[in-house]
Amino acid sequence: MTTGGWIVLIISVGTVLTLFGWCMIKVMTTPDEADHLKGVTDHTPDE
């Protein structure tokens, strides 16, 4: 692979890993987020 290919690969993977890490930190550190969670309940038409 050429040098340009390596640069694009590193930038792409680095961007995705950075975004993933930021999302994980944001989810884990947001206070009182559990109060805003909504449950999913399946209701059938006969209920």
WOJO-V215087 format. One record per pair of residues at least 24 apart in sequence whose C-alpha atoms are under 8 Angstrom apart, sorted by sequence separation. I is the first residue (numbers start at 0). J is the second residue. If there is no record, write none. Layout:
BEGIN
I&J, I&J
END
This chain:
BEGIN
none
END
